[in-house]
Amino acid sequence: MRANPTDTPANHEYATIYIAFELSKSKWVVGVMMPGAEKMSRYRIDGGDVAGLSALLVKLRAKAGQLGKPVRVLSCYEAGLDGHWLHRWLADNGVVNHTIDASSIEVSRRARRAKTDRIDLVLLMRAFLAYLRGEPGVCSVVRVPTPEDEDRKRRTRERERLLNERTAHTNRIKALLHGQGIRDVMPFKKDFLCDLDQLHTGDGRPLPPHLKEEIGREHERLLLVHKQIKALEAQNIAAHHAPAAGTVEAKAIQLAQLKGIGALIAQVLANEVFYRDFKNRRQLSRWFNERVGNIKGRIRKIAIVALARKLMVALWRYLETGLVPVGAVMRPSF
């Protein structure tokens, strides 16, 4: 495995160090290809030890600098638990990093792949070097959002998580009572807890005391989650009140002007898709395919994905040029 064997003349002006990270909570394994090296070296540092990583970079740069050329460092790691903070730290320390979508790296299907740092680093480095050479389809590089864009997504993502939690609490309460022969309960009814004392099981017994206590605790968590959802939705409404032109919030309001797209869905689309700029529809289609292209399923699912891609392109045109999608109806202005 040679480092960038198809260097262009411009690339020959540098002594390039290639780095691949295998990240885990306890340790980081760092694979390094030095200029002219035939093999990849490996170093281990404690997980999150940026001081140790900084010392390693100083050591590698000093060694590569002996060639008498400007030194540059190109690195990669798989997107995962560590998020994007390491990418930003590397950028601040003069490293050109690439965050790679792990699912985009092809692995051998002939046999079960052993999960070891050594094999993972080799595959990652090989895919990284192929990507830098311009080979198509070897891996997908994630576009790292700005800290502001990343933080803005928290509102809609937290709401989605809280909605799932609220549904879980509601279903749990209903299941506990259904197991006693009590149906069609409404946990959000004002006097729900008081009414528990009047309920009887399907065979005529009062509700068991421990069961009532469990339902009471479950109901308390349900009301807390519901309160948090309402507070979060109020914050979202306030954030989208008279936003500055060109902002993500302004895009959400523009999307919500189309009938069939509610305010909350518009916020999700703006935060997750249209927060970034796409230069053309082809670029948007490529972005969409990279995220859904690996989905397996029947023809129906394929058709749904194709239709969704066309819808995304139409919405992008609408946001960029004001061209209303064919068949779409605008909400009346008030």
N, C-alpha and C positions, 0 to 999 in steps of 0.2 A: 504494500500500500504506500504509494509515493505521494508526497504533498504537492498537489496542484501541478501535475506534469505538463499541462497545456498552458503554462503561464504566458500571458501576452507580454510584449516588450515593456509596457507600462508596469506590469507586475514585477518584472525583473529589477526594477529600481528599488525594490524593498527586500528586506530580510523578513519574511513572513512567518509568524508563529501561529500554528493552528491548535486550538484547544477545544476539547469536548468534555462536558461535565456530566457525570452520573450523580444525581442529587438524591439524598435521603435525609431523614431527620437526624440521624446520628453521625453520618460521615458523608463527605464529598470525595468522589474519586475523579481525579483530573487527568484526562488523556492529552498528551502533548506531542505534536509533530514539529520538531525544530527544522529550520531551513536546511535542506540537503539531507535530512535524516531518512533512513530506510525503515525504521520501526518507530512505533508510538511508545513513548515513555508514560509511566503512570505514577501519580502522586496522590497521597491520601491526606486530607485535612479534616478537622472536625466540622460537622454540619453548621453552617452559618458563621464560620470563623473567617471574617473578611480580613482580619489582620494577617492570618496565615496565608490567605490567598494573595494579599497585597505583597507579602514577602516573596512568594513564589513568582509573581509577575516580575518583580524587580530582578530576581535571579535569572529568569528566562530572557528578559530584555538585555541584561548585561552580557549574557552568553551570545545571543544573536547579534549584538552590536559589534562583536569582534570581527564580523565580516566586512565592516566598513560601510555599510549601507543603512539608510533609515529603517528602523524597526517598526513593524505594525503587527498587531495581534488581532486575529479573527477567532471568534469563539462561538459555541452553540450549546444549548441544552434543551431538553424536552420540556414543553409547557406542562406544569403540574402544580403540586402543592405549594411550591415556593413562589408561585405567582410571577410578578414582573419586577419586584424590587431588585433582584440580582441583576437583571438586564440593565436597569437604570444605574446601579452601582458600577457595573462594568463600563458603561458609557462614560460615566463621570471620571473613570480612571483610564480613559484612552483606549478602551477595547471595543472593537466593532462586533457586537454580539448578534446572534440570530436565534430567536426562540422558535423551536420546531414543534409542529403538531406531531405527537408521538404516533398517532394512528395512521399517519401518512407514510411512515417508513415501512417498506416492504420487508417481510421476513420469510424464511423458508417454510413451505407448507409440507415438506416431505416428512418431517419428524418434529416431535415436540421440542420447542426451543428451551434450553436450560436458562433459567433466570439467574445470571451471574453478571457482576460488574464488568468482567473482562469481555464477555460476548457482547453486552449491550454497548460498551464503549467502542468496540470495533465497528459494529453496525452503524452507530451514530456518526463516528468519524468518517466512515466510508460514504455514508449518505451526504454528509456535510461537504466533503471534498467534491463529490459528484455535482452537488447543487452549485458550488462555486465555479465549477467548470462549465456550467450552463446546461447540464444534462436534464432533459424534461422529465417530470413526473417522479423524481427520486424522493422528494419530500416537500412538504408545505411549510412555509415560514409564516409564523403568526405576526400580524401587525400589532405591536405593543401600543395600547392606548396611552394617552397622557394621564397623569395622576388625576386630573380634574374629570376627564371622561370616565375613567375607571370608577371614581367615587360617585359620579352621577348615576351610574347603573345600580348602585346599592338600593336606591329607593324602590324601583320596580322589582328588583330581584328579592328584596326582603318581603315586599308585599306578597309576591307569589308564594314564598315559603310560609308566610303566616296564614295565607288562605288554605294551604294544604294542612297546616296544623289545626286550624279551626274546624275543617271538615273531619279530621281525625277525632277530635274531641267530641264533636256532635255525633259521629257514627258510633263511638265507644259508648256514650250515654244511651243511645237508642238500642244498641246491642245488649247492654246489661239489662235493660228493662224488657226487651223482647224475650230474653232468656227466662223471664218470669211470667211470660204470657201477657205482657202489657205492650200494646201497639200504639202507633200513631202519636207518640209524644212530641212535644215541641219545646226543646230546651231553651229557646229564646223567649218563651212566654214569661210575662212579668212575674207571675207568682209560681213559677215552676217548682222551686224548692218547697214552698209551703204545700203545694198540691201533692208532694210525695207522701205526706202523712195520710192522705185520703185514698191512696192507690192500694189495690190488692192484687195479689198474684192471680194467675189463671185458675188456680185451684182454691181461691178464696182466702188466702192468708195475707196478713199485712206484710209490707216489705220488710225483709230482714234488716236489723239495725246496722250491721257492718256494710251491707250493700248500699244503704242510704248514705252512710258516711263516705263511701267510695265515690258514689255519684255526686255528692256535694263537692268533694275535692276536684273531681273532673269538671264539674260545672264552673267552679271558681277559675280554673285554668282557661276554660272556654271563654268566659267573660273578659279575662285579662287579654287574651289574644285578640278578641273582637275589639276591645278598646284600643289596642295598639294599631290594628288595621285602620280604624277610623282616624286616628291621629296621623298616621302615615299618609292616608289619602288627603287629609286636609293640608298637609305640608306640600304634597304634589300639586294640589290646586293653587296654593299660594305661589309656588315656584313658577307656575305657568301663567301667572297673571301679568299681562303687559310686558312680555319679555323683549329683550333687545333684538333687533333685526339680525338674522343670520345665525342666531344661537340654536342649540339643540331644542330648547324649549319652544322657540318660534317655529321650528319644523314640526314639532308635535301638534301645535295649534293649527298649522296649515293642513296637516294630514287629517285632523279631526273635522275639518270643513267638508270632507267627503262623506256622504251618507254611506253607512255600513261600517265606518271606522269610528269606534267610540274613543272617548278621551283617554282611557287607560291603555287601550291597544295602541293608540297613536304614540303615547309616551314610551311604550315598550319598543315599538319600531324605531322611534327616534334615538333612544338610548342604546339599543343593541345593534342597529344596522346603519342608520343614516347619521350617526354622530360623526362619522368619518366622511371624507370626500372621495367620490369615485369620479375619475376623469371621463369615463364613457360607460355605456351599457355593457360592453364586453368585459370590462374590469369588474363590474357588479356581478355579472353572470359567473365569472370565474370565482369570485369570492363566495357566491352562493353554492356553486358546485363543490368547492373544497370542503364545505360544511355538511352537505347532504349527499354528496356523490357516493359515499360508501354505504348508504342505507340500503339494506336488502329487502326484498318483498315482491309482491305480485305486480302485475301490470297496473292495477288500480293505484298502488302507491307510487309507481313511477309517474303516472299521469298527474297525480296530486303534486308531486315535486315539480314537474314541468310547468304546471299551471301556476304554482307559487312563484317560480322563477320569473315567469312573464309578468305576474302581478308586481313583483319587486321592481322590475325594470320600469314598468308603467308608473309606479309611485316615485321612483327616482327621477324620471323625466318631469313629473308633476312638480317635485320640489325644486328641481334645477331650472326649469323653463316656464313653469306655470301651465303646461299643457295638461288639461284634464283628461284622464284615461277615458277611452271610448266606452260609452255606456254608463259612466259614472254620473252621479247627480250631486250637485253641491247643496249644502245646507243653506237656508236663507240667512242673510246677514241681519243682525239685530242692532 
